């Protein structure tokens, strides 16, 4: 009886549909943990990068020099993301539009803000990458596990029709293997839900920080476009 109710025996002796459900849930759990660790590392790196770039930006450095320093790193194959991506997108478009003859200040700012909105949308897409997968695992895994449980219990009761006397020893293995599917479904769902909620909050915080920077940077460029340029440190 004990051997029949061991976890390994319940999995190996389960019906094929229940085993397929278990395999699907275990695979989803493994993939969700991969996403959890990778997204956690990516969001931590994004926060550190935002803090470092903001410190440099508001230190009073010349914006043109900051942009040129980025060009040097770009030539070395370094990619840009986060606040630096927003800065470079806005400053590049601002510089390009101002160099056009007869450029209107409002038209320059409209183009600059549009470029930064596009960059912000790309950053949001990167920050939210794979989060829908965690939401899907968290919301569907319990139901997938429940399907395996229903199937297993159904088979257990069907097996009772072939015995003369129903006892606990007869029913227990079938019901236990069915409940294992639900347990695996919860094991896959709970970490995914917790991670999704945590990372969604962190993404919202970062996006708010990005939007604030975009507004402040737009204000600086607006003053420059109207001939009243100020250093970032003074502007703040």
N, C-alpha and C positions, 0 to 999 in steps of 0.2 A: 504493500500500500504506500509506504513512504517513498520507495523507488519510483512508483508510478506518478507520484505527485512532485517529484523533483523538477526544478525548472527546465533542465536539459531534456528530461523525458517528456515533459509537457509540450516542448517545442518540437522535438523530433517525431513524436507520435501524433501530433495534431494532423487534422485533415489538410489536404493540399490547399484549398482556398484560404484556410486560416494561416497556413505557413506563408502563403504569398502576401497576405495582409501584414504579417509580422515582418517579412523581408522588406516590404515597402516602407513600413514605419521605421525600421532600423536604418534604412538608407536615408530617409528624410531626416532622421535625428542626426546622423553623422554629417550630412551636408549642412544642416542648420548650425551645428557646432563649428564647422569650418567657416561659415559666414559670420557667426558670432565673434570668433577670434579675429578674423580679417577686418571686419567692420570696426571692432573696438580699436584695433591698432590704427586704422585709417583715420578715425575720428580724433584719437589722441594726437596723431601727427598734425591734423588740420588745426587743432586748438593751439598747439605749440607754434606752428607756422604763423598763425594769425597774431599771436602775441609778439613774436619776434618781428614781424613786418610792421605792425602798428608802432612798436617801439622805435624802429628805424624811421618810419614815415614821419612821426611826430617829433623827431629829434631836431628838426630844423634843416634837414638835408635838402639840397636843391633838387627839385623834382626832375629836372632834365638829367642831372647826374645819376639819380636813382634809376631812371629809365635806361640810361646808357650802361650802367653796371649790370642791369638785367640783360642787355643785349650781349655783353661779353659772356655771361653765363649761358645764354642761349646758343652762342656759337660753339660752346663746349658740350652741347647736347642736353643741357639742363631744361626740364619742363617747368611750367608755371601753373600754379593752382592757388585757390583761396584768394585772399586779399590782393596778393601781388598780381594775379590774373586780372582782377577787376581794375586795379590801378593801370596796368599796362594797356588793357583794352581801351579804357577811357582816355588816357594820356596820348596814346597813338592816334586815336580818332580826332582828338582835340587839336593836336599838332597838325595833322593832315588838313583839317578843314580850315584852320587859321592861315595856312600857307596859300590858300586859294585867294585869288584877287577878288576884292569886293565882298569878302565873306561877311555875312551878317552875324552879329554876336549871338542872337537868339537861335539862328540856324545852326551855328557851331555847337551851342549847348544842346540843342535838340538831338543832333547827330551823336554827340558825346554820350549823352544819357541813354540813347538807344543802344549804343555799343556796350555800355556797362550793363544794361538790362539783359542783353543777350549773353554776356559773360556770366552774369548772376544766374541765369537759367541753366547754363551748362554746369556751374558749380553746384547748384541744387540737385541736378541729375546725378552728379558724381557722389554727393553726400548721401543721397537716398538709394544708392545702388545696392541691390540685393535685399533691401528691407521688405519689399513686397513678398519675397520668398519666405521670410520669417513670418510674416502675417499669414500667408497661406498655410504654412505648416502648423502654426499655432491654432488656426481656426478649423482646419479640416482633420487633423490627426485624431482628435477624440472620436469623430464620427467614423473615420476609417476603422479605428480600433473597435468601435461599437458594432460595426458591420461584421468584423471577425468574431466578436462575442456572440452576436445573434446567430451567426452561422454555426458556431461551435455548439451552442446550447440546443439549437435545432437538431443537430446530429446526435447529441447526447440523448434527447428525448426520443428520437427515432430508434436509437439503439435499445431503448427500454421495451420496445415492442417485441424484441426477439428473446427476452428473458422471462422466465416463469415468475420470478419474484424480484421486485425492485428494492435494492438496498442502497445505503449511502456509498458503499464501496463500488457499486455498479455505476452510480451517477457522478460521483465526485471527480474522477479523472476527466470526463468530458466537459463538465462545467468549469473545472480549474483551467483546462487548456483554453477555453473560451475567454475566461477572465484575463488570461495573460495578454491577449490581444489588446484589451482595454488598458491594461497597465502600461504596455509599450506605447500605446497612443498617447497616454498622459505624459509619459516620460519624454516623448518627442515634443509635445505641445507646450508644456509649462516653460522650459527654458526659452523656446522660441518666442512666446508671448512676452516674457519678462524682458528679453533682449530687445524685442521690437519696441516696446514702450519706452525703455531706457534710451535706446538709440534715436528714436523719433524725437524725444525731448532734447537730446543733445544736438540733433540736426536743426531743430527749430531755434535753439539758442545761437548756433553758428550762423544761420541764415539771418537772424536778427542783427547779429554783429556785422555781417556783410552789408546788409541794407543800411545800417547806420553809417558805416564807412563810405558807402556809395553816396549817401546824402551829403556827408561832410566834404568829401572830395569834389562833388559837384559844386558845392558852395565855393570852394577855393578856385576851381576853374571858371566859375561864373564871374568872380571878381577879376580874374586875369583877362577874361574875354571882354570885359568892360573897362579894361585899362586900370584896374585897381588891384594888382597882384599883391599878395601877401604871402609870407612864409607860412608853412603849415603850423609851426609852433605858435606864431602870432595869431593865426586865424582861429586857433582853438581857444 
